[in-house]
Every structure is written in structure tokens, then in C-alpha cells.
Amino acid sequence: MKKLLIVLLFATLSGCAMLDAYNMAKFDSNEYQLVAKVRTIAEVTKADCSDASLMKGNANTLLIAATEFKNFTANIIHNEESLGMAKNLLLEVKGLQERYKKEVVSEYYCTTKMTIIEQSATTVQTALGAKPR
């Protein structure tokens, strides 16, 4: 009887772990790649902040990459945390892109904003990389 209880207990605990693993979105290399793309664009184009016309295009490219990341994460089940991070990153990028639409942006603002976007993307990338594989 004790052996049967031990087997049942083990099966129950294993079942709970399996259910938890099923309900959690696993590491997705595509998500990781998309946020790395946002980070890379911000890192590389930060050097172009002195050229406002060039940065206007770079801000649009960055917006496309951040939107792609958000759209990719949107329909993965049990992936609400990643979607939240993607939406927040997209808001930061939209702020930069909208600013370039309205006015001439100073080099200091551009450099600071690109650094913030780069750091946010790095944080998201770290969080995504910590998901179970």
C-alpha cells in the first residue's frame, strides 16, 4: 500500500510539473533574434545621430523591427510576459520615431534615446534568454 501511495504521489507531482511546463512559453530563438535585431539597429545607428535626415530613416527601420518583434510575440500562447516587454520596447521606439516626424531632434536627445532603447532591448534579450529550453 505504501508503494502504491509513493507511485501515486510521484505521478501527481510529475503531472503538475508537466502541466506547468506546458503552460509556460519556452525559449523561442525567433523572439530572441528579433529583439537582438532591435538592439543591433539601435547600437549601430546611434553613430548617425548627428545626421537628422539619416536618423529619420533609421528611426523608421527601428520602428519596423520593434513592431515585428511585438507582432511575433502576440499570438504565442502563454507568452504574456514577452508580449508585455515587446509592447514596452515598441513604445520607446515609437517615441523616437514620432519625435523625428514632428521636429528636428538634437544629437544629444538622439544618442540618449538610442542608448535607452539599446539597454531596454538588452534587458528583454536577457529575460528571453533565461527562459527554459
Residue pairs with C-beta under 8 A, 6 or more apart in sequence:
21 132
23 78
24 78
24 131
24 132
25 76
25 77
25 78
25 79
25 82
25 131
26 131
26 132
26 133
27 128
27 129
27 131
27 132
27 133
28 76
28 82
28 128
28 131
30 72
31 69
31 72
31 73
31 76
31 82
31 128
32 125
32 128
32 129
34 65
34 68
34 69
34 72
35 69
35 86
35 89
35 121
35 124
35 125
35 128
36 121
36 125
37 65
37 68
37 69
38 62
38 65
38 66
38 69
38 89
38 93
38 117
38 121
39 118
39 121
39 122
39 125
41 58
41 61
41 62
41 65
42 62
42 114
42 115
42 117
42 118
42 121
43 114
43 118
45 55
45 58
45 61
45 62
45 114
46 110
46 111
46 114
46 115
46 118
48 54
48 55
48 58
49 55
49 107
49 110
49 111
49 114
50 107
52 100
52 104
52 105
55 100
55 105
55 110
56 100
56 101
59 93
59 96
59 97
59 100
60 97
62 93
62 96
62 97
62 117
63 90
63 93
63 94
63 97
66 86
66 89
66 90
66 93
66 94
67 90
69 86
69 89
69 90
70 83
70 86
70 87
70 89
70 90
72 86
73 79
73 82
73 83
73 86
74 83
74 86
76 82
76 83
81 127
82 127
82 128
85 124
85 127
85 128
86 124
88 120
89 117
89 120
89 121
89 124
92 113
92 116
92 117
92 120
93 117
95 113
96 110
96 113
96 114
96 117
99 105
99 109
99 113
